[in-house]
């Protein structure tokens, strides 16, 4: 926004008509208004220095640089180019900002510069790196299309399966690596000593494995576990538990959750149903099963989904 300067062009004066003569008078109070009659007085003004707030000005008394009766320059409100001025509450006279001619000159120069730039711009139609032209099908002309010289083999940390699967590679600026648009393949996970994959009769064992989703933060964990040396998954004595938790697997660094995770998991019990939960520790990657009640499960699932961040 811009404040415009008033009464700074050809001198503006205040006169007093006595019926015969109209002598100039000084120290007349000049107020600004937004209408010729009625309206509202405008008091958001600045002195000629552009910083001192004022609500009105007074005509000169002849003692300074201005002549008697001359109205000093002042700045109006932002973006206002016309004011109605009144001397000593007399009739109002329309005053136009005296710097408008400078604005017109600047605008004319800007228009001329723009016209020159536009002419230069138009001369690039159809040229390489210039303004594109369209063919009869509404497509960019072949001569102006980008002709890539880079091939997939040029991509860092990128590879294509044989035969190619048609996957799209996306460059991750945060890691400076290329990633595939589909989920990663399943990666096998080892059970801790003393445990093995559980399987129902006639079915393949549910081996432990994990995969990272295409978003790079969602992890899927699968598997079902049982003991290798007995029917009950957790340590027992006389049918009752002596320990209530076991670590059945450990996740490698890079696929451990960002914070401690806890899940309720499916399981099979020898006698009455008790509850069992799984916890995953973010620092060690340990996958730990906890059981409650007096009877222990024979096997349990570790299926779950968690996030890396």
KOLVEX-706641 format. One record per residue: residue number from 1; residue in one letter; chain; x, z, y of N, C-alpha, C, O in turn. Coordinates in steps of 0.2 Angstrom, whole numbers, plus 2048, in hexadecimal, padded with zeros to 3 digits. Layout:
NODE   k r c n.u n.w n.v ca.u ca.w ca.v c.u c.w c.v o.u o.w o.v
NODE NUM a A   X   Z   Y    X    Z    Y   X   Z   Y   X   Z   Y
...
***
This chain:
NODE   k r c n.u n.w n.v ca.u ca.w ca.v c.u c.w c.v o.u o.w o.v
NODE   1 x A 804 800 7FA  800  800  800 804 800 806 80A 803 806
NODE   2 x A 802 7FD 80C  806  7FC  812 802 7FE 818 7FC 7FD 819
NODE   3 x A 805 802 81C  802  804  823 804 7FE 828 80A 7FC 828
NODE   4 x A 800 7FC 82C  801  7F7  831 802 7FA 838 7FF 7FF 839
NODE   5 x A 806 7F7 83C  807  7F9  843 802 7F6 848 801 7F0 848
NODE   6 x A 800 7FB 84C  7FB  7F9  851 7FE 7FA 858 803 7FE 859
NODE   7 x A 7FC 7F6 85D  7FE  7F7  864 806 7F6 865 809 7F9 869
NODE   8 x A 809 7F2 861  810  7F1  861 812 7EA 864 818 7E8 864
NODE   9 x A 80D 7E6 864  80E  7DF  867 80E 7DE 86E 811 7E2 872
NODE  10 x A 80A 7DA 871  809  7D9  878 806 7E0 87A 802 7E3 877
NODE  11 x A 808 7E3 880  807  7EA  882 7FF 7EB 882 7FB 7E6 884
NODE  12 x A 7FD 7F0 880  7F6  7F2  880 7F5 7F8 886 7FA 7FC 886
NODE  13 x A 7F0 7F8 88A  7F0  7FC  88F 7E9 7FF 890 7E4 7FE 88C
NODE  14 x A 7E9 805 894  7E3  808  896 7E2 808 89D 7E6 809 8A1
NODE  15 x A 7DB 806 89F  7DA  805  8A6 7D4 80A 8A8 7D0 80C 8A3
NODE  16 x A 7D3 80B 8AE  7CD  80F  8B0 7CA 80B 8B6 7CD 80A 8BB
NODE  17 x A 7C3 809 8B5  7C0  805  8BA 7BC 80A 8BF 7B8 80E 8BC
NODE  18 x A 7BD 80A 8C5  7BA  80E  8CA 7B4 80B 8CE 7B2 80D 8D3
NODE  19 x A 7B2 805 8CC  7AD  801  8CF 7B0 7FC 8D3 7AD 7F7 8D5
NODE  20 x A 7B6 7FC 8D5  7BA  7F7  8D9 7C0 7F5 8D6 7C2 7EF 8D6
NODE  21 x A 7C4 7FA 8D4  7CB  7F9  8D1 7CB 7FB 8CA 7C7 7FF 8C8
NODE  22 x A 7D0 7F8 8C6  7D1  7FA  8BF 7D8 7FC 8BE 7DC 7F9 8BB
NODE  23 x A 7DA 802 8C1  7E1  804  8C1 7E3 806 8B9 7DE 809 8B6
NODE  24 x A 7E9 806 8B7  7EB  808  8B1 7EC 810 8B1 7ED 813 8B7
NODE  25 x A 7EA 813 8AC  7EA  81A  8AC 7EE 81D 8A6 7EE 819 8A1
NODE  26 x A 7F1 822 8A6  7F5  825  8A1 7F2 82B 89E 7ED 82E 8A0
NODE  27 x A 7F5 82D 898  7F3  833  894 7EB 832 892 7E8 837 891
NODE  28 x A 7E9 82C 891  7E2  82B  88E 7E3 82C 887 7E7 82A 884
NODE  29 x A 7DE 830 884  7DE  831  87D 7DB 82B 879 7D5 829 87A
NODE  30 x A 7DF 828 875  7DD  822  871 7DB 824 86A 7E0 826 866
NODE  31 x A 7D5 824 868  7D3  825  861 7D1 81F 85D 7CF 81A 860
NODE  32 x A 7D2 81F 857  7D0  819  852 7CA 81A 84E 7C9 820 84C
NODE  33 x A 7C6 815 84D  7C0  815  84A 7BF 80F 845 7C3 80A 846
NODE  34 x A 7BB 810 840  7BA  80B  83B 7B4 806 83D 7B2 802 839
NODE  35 x A 7B1 807 843  7AB  803  845 7AB 803 84C 7AD 808 850
NODE  36 x A 7A7 7FE 84F  7A7  7FE  857 7A2 803 859 7A4 806 85F
NODE  37 x A 79D 805 856  799  80A  858 797 80E 851 797 80C 84C
NODE  38 x A 796 815 853  795  819  84D 79C 81A 849 7A1 81A 84B
NODE  39 x A 79B 819 842  7A1  819  83E 7A4 820 83D 7A1 825 83F
NODE  40 x A 7AA 820 83B  7AE  826  83A 7B5 825 83E 7B8 820 83D
NODE  41 x A 7B7 82A 841  7BE  82A  844 7C3 82A 83F 7C3 82E 83A
NODE  42 x A 7C8 826 840  7CE  826  83B 7D4 82A 83E 7D6 828 843
NODE  43 x A 7D5 82F 83A  7DB  834  83C 7E1 833 838 7E6 837 839
NODE  44 x A 7E1 82F 833  7E7  82E  82F 7EC 829 832 7EC 823 830
NODE  45 x A 7EF 82B 837  7F4  827  83B 7FB 82A 83B 7FC 82F 839
NODE  46 x A 800 825 83C  806  827  83D 809 825 843 807 820 846
NODE  47 x A 80E 829 846  811  827  84C 816 821 84B 816 81F 845
NODE  48 x A 818 81E 850  81C  818  850 823 819 84B 825 814 849
NODE  49 x A 825 81F 84A  82B  820  846 829 81F 83F 82D 81F 83A
NODE  50 x A 822 81F 83D  820  81D  836 820 824 832 81E 823 82C
NODE  51 x A 821 82A 835  821  830  830 81D 835 833 81A 839 830
NODE  52 x A 81C 836 83A  819  83B  83D 811 83A 83D 80F 835 840
NODE  53 x A 80D 83E 839  806  83E  839 803 83F 840 805 844 843
NODE  54 x A 7FE 83B 842  7FA  83C  848 7F3 83A 847 7F2 837 842
NODE  55 x A 7EF 83D 84B  7E8  83B  84B 7E5 837 851 7E0 834 850
NODE  56 x A 7EA 836 856  7E8  832  85C 7EE 831 860 7F3 834 85E
NODE  57 x A 7EE 82C 864  7F4  82B  869 7F2 82C 870 7EC 82B 871
NODE  58 x A 7F6 82C 875  7F5  82D  87C 7F8 827 87F 7FE 826 87E
NODE  59 x A 7F5 824 884  7F8  81F  888 7FE 822 88C 7FE 828 88E
NODE  60 x A 803 81E 88E  809  820  892 807 822 899 803 81F 89C
NODE  61 x A 80B 827 89B  80A  82A  8A2 80F 827 8A7 80F 828 8AD
NODE  62 x A 813 822 8A4  818  81F  8A8 81F 822 8A9 823 820 8AC
NODE  63 x A 81F 828 8A6  826  82C  8A6 82B 82A 8A1 831 82C 8A2
NODE  64 x A 829 827 89C  82E  825  897 82F 81D 897 82F 81A 89C
NODE  65 x A 831 81A 891  832  813  890 82C 80F 891 82D 809 894
NODE  66 x A 826 812 88F  820  80E  890 81D 80E 897 81E 813 89B
NODE  67 x A 81A 809 899  817  809  8A0 811 80D 8A0 80E 80E 89B
NODE  68 x A 80F 80E 8A6  809  812  8A7 803 80F 8A4 802 809 8A5
NODE  69 x A 7FF 812 8A0  7F9  810  89D 7FA 80C 896 7F6 80A 893
NODE  70 x A 801 80B 894  802  807  88E 801 80B 888 803 811 888
NODE  71 x A 7FE 808 883  7FC  80C  87D 802 80C 878 804 806 876
NODE  72 x A 805 811 876  80A  811  871 809 80E 86A 803 80E 868
NODE  73 x A 80E 80C 867  80D  809  860 80B 80F 85B 80E 814 85C
NODE  74 x A 807 80D 856  806  812  851 804 80E 84A 803 808 84B
NODE  75 x A 804 812 845  803  80F  83E 7FC 811 83C 7FA 817 83D
NODE  76 x A 7F8 80C 83A  7F1  80E  837 7F1 810 830 7F7 811 82D
NODE  77 x A 7EB 811 82D  7EB  813  826 7EE 80E 821 7EE 808 824
NODE  78 x A 7EF 80F 81B  7F1  80A  816 7EC 804 816 7E6 805 815
NODE  79 x A 7EF 7FE 817  7EC  7F8  816 7E6 7F6 81B 7E2 7F2 819
NODE  80 x A 7E6 7FA 820  7E1  7F9  825 7E4 7F4 82B 7E9 7F6 82D
NODE  81 x A 7E1 7EF 82C  7E4  7EA  831 7E0 7EA 837 7E2 7E6 83C
NODE  82 x A 7DA 7ED 838  7D6  7ED  83E 7D3 7F4 83F 7D1 7F8 83B
NODE  83 x A 7D3 7F6 846  7D1  7FD  848 7CD 7FC 84E 7CE 7F7 852
NODE  84 x A 7C8 800 84F  7C4  800  856 7C7 806 85A 7C7 80C 858
NODE  85 x A 7CA 804 860  7CD  809  864 7C9 80B 86A 7C6 807 86D
NODE  86 x A 7C9 812 86B  7C5  814  871 7CA 819 875 7CD 81D 873
NODE  87 x A 7C9 818 87C  7CD  81B  881 7C9 820 884 7C4 81F 887
NODE  88 x A 7CA 827 883  7C7  82C  886 7BF 82C 884 7BB 82C 889
NODE  89 x A 7BE 82A 87E  7B7  82A  87B 7B3 824 87F 7AD 824 87F
NODE  90 x A 7B7 81F 882  7B3  819  885 7B1 814 87F 7B2 815 879
NODE  91 x A 7AF 80E 882  7AD  809  87D 7B3 807 879 7B9 807 87B
NODE  92 x A 7B2 805 872  7B7  804  86E 7B9 7FC 86E 7B4 7F8 86F
NODE  93 x A 7BF 7FB 86D  7C2  7F4  86D 7C5 7F3 866 7C9 7F7 864
NODE  94 x A 7C4 7ED 864  7C7  7EB  85D 7CE 7EA 85E 7D0 7E5 862
NODE  95 x A 7D3 7ED 85A  7DA  7EC  85A 7DC 7E9 853 7DA 7EC 84E
NODE  96 x A 7E0 7E4 853  7E3  7E1  84D 7EA 7E3 84C 7EE 7E3 851
NODE  97 x A 7EC 7E5 846  7F3  7E6  845 7F8 7E1 847 7F7 7DB 846
NODE  98 x A 7FD 7E3 84B  801  7DF  84E 807 7DC 84A 80B 7D8 84C
NODE  99 x A 807 7DE 843  80C  7DC  83F 809 7D7 83A 80D 7D5 835
NODE 100 x A 803 7D5 83B  800  7D0  836 804 7C9 837 804 7C6 831
NODE 101 x A 807 7C7 83C  80A  7C1  83D 810 7C1 838 812 7BC 835
NODE 102 x A 814 7C7 838  819  7C7  834 817 7C7 82C 81B 7C4 828
NODE 103 x A 811 7CA 82A  80F  7C9  824 80D 7C2 822 80F 7C0 81C
NODE 104 x A 80A 7BE 827  809  7B7  825 80F 7B3 824 80F 7AF 820
NODE 105 x A 814 7B5 828  81B  7B1  827 81E 7B2 820 820 7AE 81D
NODE 106 x A 81E 7B9 81E  820  7BB  818 81C 7B7 812 81F 7B5 80D
NODE 107 x A 816 7B7 813  812  7B4  80E 813 7AD 80D 813 7AA 808
NODE 108 x A 814 7AA 813  815  7A2  813 81B 7A1 810 81C 79C 80C
NODE 109 x A 821 7A5 811  827  7A4  80D 826 7A5 806 829 7A1 802
NODE 110 x A 822 7AA 804  821  7AB  7FD 81E 7A5 7F9 81F 7A3 7F4
NODE 111 x A 819 7A3 7FD  815  79D  7FA 81A 797 7FA 819 793 7F4
NODE 112 x A 81E 796 7FE  822  790  7FE 827 791 7F8 829 78C 7F5
NODE 113 x A 82A 797 7F7  82E  799  7F2 82B 798 7EB 82E 795 7E6
NODE 114 x A 824 79A 7EB  821  799  7E4 81F 792 7E3 820 790 7DD
NODE 115 x A 81E 78E 7E8  81D  787  7E7 823 783 7E4 822 77F 7E0
NODE 116 x A 829 785 7E7  82F  783  7E4 830 784 7DD 832 780 7D9
NODE 117 x A 82F 78B 7DC  830  78D  7D5 82B 78A 7D0 82D 788 7CA
NODE 118 x A 825 789 7D2  820  785  7CE 822 77E 7CD 821 77C 7C7
NODE 119 x A 824 77B 7D2  827  774  7D1 82C 774 7CC 82C 76F 7C7
NODE 120 x A 831 778 7CC  836  779  7C7 834 77A 7C0 836 777 7BB
NODE 121 x A 82F 77E 7C0  82C  780  7BA 828 77A 7B6 829 779 7B0
NODE 122 x A 824 777 7BA  821  771  7B8 825 76C 7B5 823 768 7B1
NODE 123 x A 82B 76B 7B8  830  766  7B6 833 767 7AF 836 763 7AC
NODE 124 x A 831 76D 7AC  834  76F  7A5 82F 76D 7A0 830 76F 79A
NODE 125 x A 829 76A 7A1  824  769  79C 827 764 797 82A 75F 799
NODE 126 x A 827 766 791  829  762  78B 830 762 78A 833 75F 785
NODE 127 x A 834 766 78E  83B  767  78C 83D 76D 788 839 771 787
NODE 128 x A 842 76C 784  845  772  780 845 778 784 849 778 78A
NODE 129 x A 843 77E 782  843  784  786 83F 784 78C 83F 788 791
NODE 130 x A 83B 77E 78D  837  77E  793 82F 77F 791 82E 783 78C
NODE 131 x A 82B 77D 795  824  77E  794 821 77A 78F 823 774 78E
NODE 132 x A 81E 77D 78A  81C  779  784 816 775 785 812 776 789
NODE 133 x A 816 76F 782  811  76A  782 80D 76A 77B 811 76B 776
NODE 134 x A 807 768 77B  803  768  775 802 761 773 801 75D 777
NODE 135 x A 802 760 76C  801  75A  769 7F9 759 768 7F5 75D 76B
NODE 136 x A 7F7 754 765  7F0  752  765 7EC 757 760 7E6 758 761
NODE 137 x A 7F0 75B 75C  7EC  760  758 7EC 767 75C 7EA 76C 759
NODE 138 x A 7EF 767 762  7EF  76E  766 7F5 772 764 7F5 778 765
NODE 139 x A 7FA 76F 760  800  773  75E 806 771 763 806 76C 766
NODE 140 x A 80B 775 763  811  774  767 814 76E 764 815 76E 75E
NODE 141 x A 816 76A 768  81A  764  765 820 766 761 823 76A 763
NODE 142 x A 821 762 75C  826  763  757 82D 764 75B 831 768 759
NODE 143 x A 82E 760 760  835  760  763 836 766 767 83C 768 769
NODE 144 x A 831 76A 768  832  770  76C 831 777 767 831 77C 76A
NODE 145 x A 830 776 761  82F  77B  75D 836 77E 75B 83B 77B 75B
NODE 146 x A 836 785 75A  83D  788  758 83F 786 751 83B 786 74C
NODE 147 x A 845 784 750  847  781  74A 84C 787 747 852 787 749
NODE 148 x A 84A 78B 743  84E  791  741 854 78F 73D 853 78A 738
NODE 149 x A 859 791 73E  85F  790  73A 861 795 735 865 794 730
NODE 150 x A 85E 79B 736  85F  7A1  731 85B 7A0 72B 855 79E 72B
NODE 151 x A 85E 7A2 725  85A  7A2  71F 85A 7A9 71D 85D 7AE 71F
NODE 152 x A 856 7AA 717  855  7B1  715 85B 7B4 713 85D 7BA 713
NODE 153 x A 860 7B0 710  867  7B2  70E 86B 7B5 713 86F 7B9 712
NODE 154 x A 869 7B3 71A  86D  7B6  71F 86A 7BD 721 86E 7C1 725
NODE 155 x A 865 7BF 71F  862  7C6  720 866 7CC 71D 868 7CB 717
NODE 156 x A 868 7D1 721  86C  7D6  71F 867 7DB 71A 861 7DC 71C
NODE 157 x A 86A 7DD 715  866  7E2  710 860 7DF 70E 85B 7E2 70C
NODE 158 x A 85F 7D8 70D  859  7D5  70B 85B 7D1 705 860 7CE 704
NODE 159 x A 857 7D0 700  858  7CC  6FA 851 7C9 6F8 84C 7CC 6F9
NODE 160 x A 851 7C4 6F4  84B  7C1  6F2 84B 7C0 6EA 850 7BE 6E7
NODE 161 x A 846 7C2 6E7  845  7C2  6E0 846 7BB 6DD 844 7B7 6E1
NODE 162 x A 848 7BA 6D7  848  7B4  6D4 843 7B4 6CE 845 7B7 6C9
NODE 163 x A 83D 7B0 6CE  83B  7AC  6D3 839 7B0 6D9 837 7B6 6D9
NODE 164 x A 838 7AD 6DF  836  7B0  6E5 82F 7B2 6E4 82B 7AE 6E1
NODE 165 x A 82D 7B8 6E7  826  7BB  6E7 822 7B9 6ED 81C 7BA 6EC
NODE 166 x A 825 7B6 6F2  821  7B5  6F8 820 7BB 6FC 81C 7BA 701
NODE 167 x A 824 7C0 6FB  823  7C6  6FF 826 7C4 706 82B 7C0 707
NODE 168 x A 824 7C8 70B  826  7C7  712 82B 7CD 714 829 7D3 712
NODE 169 x A 831 7CC 716  835  7D1  718 834 7D3 720 833 7CE 724
NODE 170 x A 834 7D9 721  833  7DC  728 83A 7E0 72A 83C 7E4 726
NODE 171 x A 83C 7DE 730  842  7E1  733 840 7E8 736 83C 7E8 73B
NODE 172 x A 843 7ED 734  842  7F4  736 847 7F6 73B 84D 7F7 739
NODE 173 x A 846 7F6 742  84B  7F7  747 84E 7FE 747 853 7FF 748
NODE 174 x A 84A 803 744  84C  809  744 852 80A 73F 856 80E 740
NODE 175 x A 851 807 739  856  807  734 85B 801 734 860 801 730
NODE 176 x A 85A 7FC 738  85D  7F6  738 85E 7F3 731 863 7F0 72F
NODE 177 x A 858 7F3 72D  858  7F0  727 851 7EC 726 84D 7ED 72A
NODE 178 x A 851 7E8 721  84C  7E4  71F 848 7E7 71A 84B 7E9 715
NODE 179 x A 841 7E8 71A  83D  7EB  715 838 7E6 712 836 7E2 716
NODE 180 x A 836 7E7 70C  831  7E3  709 82A 7E5 70B 829 7EB 70D
NODE 181 x A 825 7E1 70B  81E  7E3  70E 81A 7E6 708 815 7E9 70A
NODE 182 x A 81D 7E6 702  819  7E9  6FD 81C 7F0 6FB 822 7F1 6FD
NODE 183 x A 819 7F4 6F7  81C  7FA  6F5 822 7F9 6F1 823 7F4 6ED
NODE 184 x A 826 7FE 6F1  82C  7FE  6ED 82A 7FE 6E5 825 800 6E4
NODE 185 x A 82F 7FC 6E1  82D  7FC  6DA 82E 804 6D7 831 808 6DB
NODE 186 x A 82B 805 6D2  82B  80C  6CF 832 80E 6CD 836 80A 6CA
NODE 187 x A 835 814 6CF  83B  816  6CD 83A 81C 6C8 837 821 6C9
NODE 188 x A 83E 81C 6C3  83E  821  6BD 841 827 6C0 845 827 6C4
NODE 189 x A 83E 82D 6BE  840  834  6BF 841 837 6B9 83D 836 6B4
NODE 190 x A 846 83C 6B8  848  83F  6B2 845 846 6B2 844 849 6B7
NODE 191 x A 842 848 6AC  840  84F  6AC 845 854 6AB 84B 852 6A9
NODE 192 x A 844 85A 6AD  849  85F  6AD 84A 861 6A5 846 85F 6A1
NODE 193 x A 850 864 6A4  852  865  69D 84C 86A 69A 84A 86F 69D
NODE 194 x A 84A 868 694  845  86C  690 83E 869 691 839 86B 68E
NODE 195 x A 83D 863 695  837  860  696 837 859 694 83C 856 694
NODE 196 x A 831 856 692  831  84F  691 82A 84C 693 825 850 695
NODE 197 x A 829 846 693  823  843  695 81D 844 68F 81E 844 689
NODE 198 x A 817 846 692  812  847  68E 80E 840 68C 80E 83C 691
NODE 199 x A 80B 840 687  807  83A  685 801 83C 681 802 840 67C
NODE 200 x A 7FB 839 682  7F6  83A  67D 7F7 836 677 7FA 831 677
NODE 201 x A 7F4 838 671  7F4  834  66B 7F3 82C 66C 7ED 82B 66F
NODE 202 x A 7F7 828 66A  7F6  821  66B 7F7 81E 672 7F6 818 673
NODE 203 x A 7FA 822 676  7FB  820  67D 803 820 67E 806 824 67B
NODE 204 x A 805 81C 683  80C  81D  685 80E 823 689 809 825 68C
NODE 205 x A 814 826 689  815  82C  68C 815 82A 694 816 825 696
NODE 206 x A 812 82F 698  812  82F  69F 818 831 6A2 819 837 6A4
NODE 207 x A 81D 82D 6A2  824  82E  6A5 823 830 6AC 81F 82D 6B0
NODE 208 x A 828 834 6AF  828  835  6B6 82B 830 6BA 830 82D 6B8
NODE 209 x A 828 82E 6C0  82A  829  6C4 828 829 6CB 823 82D 6CC
NODE 210 x A 82B 826 6D0  828  826  6D7 829 81F 6DA 82D 81B 6D7
NODE 211 x A 825 81E 6DF  826  818  6E3 825 819 6EA 820 81E 6EC
NODE 212 x A 828 816 6EF  827  816  6F6 822 811 6F8 823 80B 6F7
NODE 213 x A 81D 812 6FC  818  80D  6FF 81B 809 704 821 80B 706
NODE 214 x A 818 804 706  81B  7FF  70A 81C 802 711 820 7FF 715
NODE 215 x A 818 807 713  819  80A  719 820 80E 71A 821 811 720
NODE 216 x A 823 80F 714  82A  812  715 829 81A 715 82E 81D 716
NODE 217 x A 823 81D 715  822  824  715 81E 827 710 81E 82D 70F
NODE 218 x A 81A 823 70D  815  826  707 819 825 701 81B 820 6FF
NODE 219 x A 819 82B 6FD  81C  82B  6F6 816 82C 6F1 812 831 6F2
NODE 220 x A 816 828 6EB  812  82A  6E6 816 82C 6E0 81B 82A 6DE
NODE 221 x A 814 832 6DD  817  835  6D8 813 835 6D2 80D 837 6D2
NODE 222 x A 815 834 6CC  811  833  6C6 815 836 6C0 81B 837 6C0
NODE 223 x A 811 838 6BB  814  83B  6B4 810 841 6B2 80C 844 6B5
NODE 224 x A 811 842 6AB  80E  848  6A8 813 84B 6A3 817 847 6A0
NODE 225 x A 814 851 6A3  81A  855  6A1 817 85A 69B 812 85D 69C
NODE 226 x A 81C 85B 696  81B  860  691 821 863 68F 827 860 691
NODE 227 x A 821 868 68C  828  86B  689 82A 868 683 826 865 67F
NODE 228 x A 831 868 682  834  865  67C 834 86A 676 835 868 671
NODE 229 x A 833 870 678  835  875  673 82F 87A 671 82F 87F 66E
NODE 230 x A 829 878 673  823  87C  672 81D 879 675 81D 875 679
NODE 231 x A 817 87C 673  811  879  676 80F 87B 67D 80B 878 680
NODE 232 x A 812 881 67F  810  883  686 815 881 68B 81B 882 68A
NODE 233 x A 812 87F 691  817  87C  696 81B 881 699 821 880 69B
NODE 234 x A 818 887 69A  81C  88C  69E 81E 892 698 81B 892 693
NODE 235 x A 824 896 69A  826  89B  695 821 8A0 693 81D 8A2 698
NODE 236 x A 820 8A1 68D  81B  8A6  68B 81E 8AB 685 823 8AA 683
NODE 237 x A 81A 8B0 684  81C  8B5  67F 815 8B8 67D 811 8BB 680
NODE 238 x A 814 8B7 676  80E  8BA  673 808 8B6 676 802 8BA 676
NODE 239 x A 808 8B0 678  802  8AD  67B 801 8AE 682 7FD 8AC 685
NODE 240 x A 805 8B3 685  805  8B4  68C 80B 8B2 690 811 8B2 68D
NODE 241 x A 80A 8B1 696  810  8AE  69A 815 8B4 69C 813 8B9 69D
NODE 242 x A 81B 8B2 69C  821  8B7  69E 824 8B4 6A5 827 8B7 6A9
NODE 243 x A 823 8AD 6A6  825  8AA  6AC 81F 8A6 6AF 81C 8A3 6AB
NODE 244 x A 81E 8A5 6B5  818  8A1  6B7 81A 89A 6BB 816 897 6BD
NODE 245 x A 820 898 6BB  822  892  6BE 828 88F 6BA 82C 892 6B7
NODE 246 x A 828 888 6BA  82E  884  6B8 82F 87E 6BC 82B 87B 6BF
NODE 247 x A 836 87C 6BD  837  876  6C0 838 871 6BB 83C 871 6B6
NODE 248 x A 834 86C 6BC  833  866  6B6 837 860 6B8 839 85C 6B4
NODE 249 x A 839 85F 6BF  83C  859  6C1 83F 85A 6C8 83D 85F 6CB
NODE 250 x A 844 856 6CA  847  857  6D1 847 850 6D4 84A 84B 6D1
NODE 251 x A 844 84F 6DA  844  849  6DE 84A 848 6E1 84D 84C 6E4
NODE 252 x A 84D 842 6E1  853  840  6E4 852 840 6EC 84D 840 6EF
NODE 253 x A 858 841 6EF  858  841  6F7 855 83A 6F9 857 835 6F6
NODE 254 x A 851 83A 6FE  84F  834  701 847 833 6FF 844 82F 703
NODE 255 x A 845 836 6FA  83E  836  6F8 83B 83D 6F8 836 83E 6F5
NODE 256 x A 83E 842 6FB  83C  849  6FB 837 849 701 838 846 706
NODE 257 x A 832 84D 701  82D  84E  706 830 851 70C 835 855 70C
NODE 258 x A 82D 850 712  830  853  718 82E 85B 719 832 85E 71C
NODE 259 x A 82A 85D 715  828  864  715 825 866 70E 823 862 70A
NODE 260 x A 825 86D 70C  823  86F  706 81C 86D 704 818 86D 709
NODE 261 x A 81B 86A 6FE  815  868  6FC 812 86C 6F6 816 86E 6F2
NODE 262 x A 80B 86C 6F6  808  870  6F1 802 86C 6EF 7FE 86A 6F3
NODE 263 x A 801 86B 6E8  7FB  867  6E5 7F8 86B 6DF 7FC 86F 6DC
NODE 264 x A 7F2 86A 6DE  7EE  86C  6D8 7EF 866 6D4 7ED 861 6D5
NODE 265 x A 7F1 867 6CD  7F2  862  6C9 7EE 863 6C2 7EC 868 6C1
NODE 266 x A 7ED 85D 6BF  7E9  85D  6B9 7EE 860 6B3 7F4 85F 6B3
NODE 267 x A 7EB 863 6AE  7EF  866  6A8 7EA 867 6A2 7E4 867 6A3
NODE 268 x A 7ED 869 69D  7EA  86A  696 7EC 871 694 7F2 873 694
NODE 269 x A 7E7 876 692  7E8  87D  690 7E7 87E 689 7E3 87A 686
NODE 270 x A 7EB 883 686  7EA  884  67F 7E3 888 67E 7DF 886 67A
NODE 271 x A 7E1 88D 682  7DB  890  681 7D7 890 688 7D5 88A 68A
NODE 272 x A 7D6 895 68B  7D1  895  691 7D5 891 697 7DB 891 697
NODE 273 x A 7D1 88E 69B  7D4  88B  6A1 7D7 88F 6A6 7D3 894 6A9
NODE 274 x A 7DD 88E 6A8  7E0  891  6AE 7E2 88C 6B3 7E2 886 6B2
NODE 275 x A 7E3 88E 6B9  7E5  889  6BE 7ED 888 6BE 7F1 88D 6BC
NODE 276 x A 7EF 882 6C0  7F6  881  6C1 7F7 87C 6C7 7F3 878 6C9
NODE 277 x A 7FC 87E 6CA  7FE  87A  6D1 805 877 6D0 809 87A 6CC
NODE 278 x A 806 872 6D4  80D  86F  6D5 810 870 6DC 80C 86F 6E1
NODE 279 x A 816 872 6DD  819  872  6E3 81F 86E 6E3 823 86E 6DE
NODE 280 x A 820 86B 6E9  826  866  6EA 82A 869 6F0 827 86A 6F5
NODE 281 x A 830 86B 6EF  835  86E  6F4 838 868 6F8 83C 864 6F5
NODE 282 x A 838 869 6FF  83B  863  703 842 864 703 846 85E 704
NODE 283 x A 846 869 702  84D  86A  702 850 868 6FC 855 864 6FC
NODE 284 x A 84E 86A 6F6  851  869  6F0 84E 863 6EC 851 860 6E7
NODE 285 x A 847 861 6ED  844  85C  6EA 841 85F 6E3 83E 85B 6DF
NODE 286 x A 841 865 6E2  83F  868  6DB 837 867 6DB 833 868 6E0
NODE 287 x A 835 865 6D5  82E  864  6D3 82C 86A 6CF 82E 86A 6C9
NODE 288 x A 829 86F 6D1  828  875  6CE 820 876 6CC 81C 875 6D0
NODE 289 x A 81F 878 6C6  818  87A  6C4 817 881 6C3 81B 885 6C1
NODE 290 x A 811 883 6C6  80F  88A  6C5 809 88B 6C2 804 887 6C3
NODE 291 x A 808 890 6BD  802  892  6BA 7FF 899 6BB 803 89D 6BD
NODE 292 x A 7F9 899 6BB  7F6  8A0  6BB 7F2 8A2 6B5 7F0 89D 6B1
NODE 293 x A 7F0 8A8 6B5  7EC  8AA  6AF 7F0 8AB 6A9 7F6 8AC 6AA
NODE 294 x A 7ED 8AD 6A3  7F1  8AF  69D 7F2 8AA 698 7F6 8AB 693
NODE 295 x A 7F0 8A4 69A  7F1  89E  695 7F5 899 699 7F3 897 69E
NODE 296 x A 7F9 895 695  7FD  890  698 7FB 889 696 7F9 889 691
NODE 297 x A 7FC 884 69A  7FB  87E  699 800 87B 694 805 87D 693
NODE 298 x A 7FD 876 690  802  873  68B 805 86D 68E 80B 86B 68C
NODE 299 x A 802 86A 693  805  865  697 802 864 69E 7FC 867 69F
NODE 300 x A 805 861 6A3  802  861  6AA 804 85A 6AD 809 857 6AB
NODE 301 x A 800 858 6B1  801  851  6B5 805 853 6BC 804 858 6BF
NODE 302 x A 809 84F 6BE  80D  850  6C4 80B 84A 6C9 80E 849 6CE
NODE 303 x A 805 847 6C8  803  841  6CC 801 844 6D3 7FD 849 6D3
NODE 304 x A 803 841 6D8  802  843  6DF 804 83E 6E4 808 839 6E2
NODE 305 x A 802 83F 6EA  805  83B  6F0 807 83F 6F5 804 844 6F7
NODE 306 x A 80D 83E 6F8  810  842  6FE 813 83D 703 814 837 702
NODE 307 x A 816 840 708  818  83C  70E 820 83E 70F 821 844 70F
NODE 308 x A 824 83A 711  82B  83B  713 82B 83E 71A 831 841 71C
NODE 309 x A 826 83D 71F  827  83F  725 820 841 728 81F 844 72D
***
